[in-house]
């Protein structure tokens, strides 16, 4: 499925700085308020519905035979035309 990137930011951050960004997102989700992303002159505001789909993925990446880069991705996803639907494949636990 094709995608249109509305916003992208990538930079090295300390674990504490990343935690602060994630806390802000969590607070906005908990409060039912919009999430605004800004970097330089770029900005986008998103309004997640009450029950978006939440995807968590851990990956190992890299060229064949040398997959040495690890990542964890957290993604909220929803259909703009049907903002109240959510889905799932089981209860997530994060420790």
C-alpha positions as CSV (number, residue, x, y, z in Angstrom):
1,X,0.0,0.0,0.0
2,X,1.5,3.4,-0.9
3,X,2.1,5.9,1.8
4,X,2.5,9.6,2.1
5,X,5.0,10.8,4.8
6,X,3.5,13.7,6.6
7,X,6.3,14.3,9.0
8,X,9.7,12.6,9.7
9,X,12.3,13.4,12.3
10,X,15.4,11.3,13.1
11,X,18.2,12.2,15.5
12,X,20.3,10.7,18.2
13,X,18.7,11.4,21.6
14,X,19.4,10.3,25.2
15,X,17.1,7.7,26.7
16,X,15.8,10.5,29.0
17,X,15.0,12.8,26.1
18,X,13.1,10.0,24.3
19,X,11.2,9.1,27.4
20,X,10.1,12.8,27.7
21,X,8.7,12.7,24.1
22,X,6.9,9.5,24.8
23,X,5.5,10.9,28.1
24,X,4.1,13.9,26.2
25,X,2.4,11.6,23.6
26,X,1.1,9.4,26.4
27,X,-0.3,12.5,28.3
28,X,-2.0,13.7,25.1
29,X,-3.5,10.3,24.4
30,X,-4.7,10.0,28.0
31,X,-6.2,13.5,27.9
32,X,-7.9,13.0,24.5
33,X,-6.0,15.9,23.0
34,X,-4.2,16.3,19.6
35,X,-0.6,15.3,19.1
36,X,1.4,18.0,17.3
37,X,4.8,17.1,15.9
38,X,7.3,19.9,15.1
39,X,10.8,20.0,13.8
40,X,12.2,23.2,12.3
41,X,9.5,24.6,9.9
42,X,7.8,21.2,9.6
43,X,4.7,20.6,11.7
44,X,1.7,18.2,11.7
45,X,-1.2,17.8,14.1
46,X,-3.0,14.5,14.4
47,X,-6.2,13.6,16.3
48,X,-6.1,9.9,17.3
49,X,-9.5,8.4,17.9
50,X,-10.5,6.8,21.2
51,X,-9.4,3.3,20.0
52,X,-6.7,3.4,17.4
53,X,-4.8,0.3,16.5
54,X,-1.5,0.1,18.4
55,X,1.3,-1.8,16.8
56,X,4.6,-2.7,18.5
57,X,7.4,-4.2,16.5
58,X,11.0,-5.3,17.4
59,X,13.3,-5.8,14.5
60,X,16.8,-6.8,13.6
61,X,17.9,-5.2,10.3
62,X,21.0,-4.9,8.1
63,X,22.5,-6.5,5.1
64,X,22.3,-10.3,4.7
65,X,24.7,-12.0,7.0
66,X,25.3,-8.8,9.0
67,X,22.0,-7.9,10.6
68,X,23.3,-5.9,13.5
69,X,20.9,-3.0,13.9
70,X,18.1,-3.4,16.4
71,X,15.0,-1.3,16.6
72,X,11.7,-1.1,18.5
73,X,8.8,0.7,16.8
74,X,5.6,2.0,18.3
75,X,2.8,2.9,15.9
76,X,-0.7,4.2,16.3
77,X,-2.9,3.6,13.2
78,X,-6.4,4.6,12.3
79,X,-8.5,5.2,9.2
80,X,-9.4,8.8,8.8
81,X,-12.8,7.9,7.4
82,X,-13.7,5.5,10.3
83,X,-11.8,6.9,13.3
84,X,-13.5,4.9,16.0
85,X,-12.5,1.4,14.9
86,X,-9.6,-0.5,16.5
87,X,-8.3,-3.9,16.1
88,X,-6.0,-6.3,17.9
89,X,-4.4,-9.7,18.0
90,X,-4.2,-10.2,21.7
91,X,-3.4,-8.4,24.9
92,X,0.0,-6.5,24.8
93,X,2.3,-6.4,27.8
94,X,5.3,-4.1,28.1
95,X,7.6,-4.5,31.1
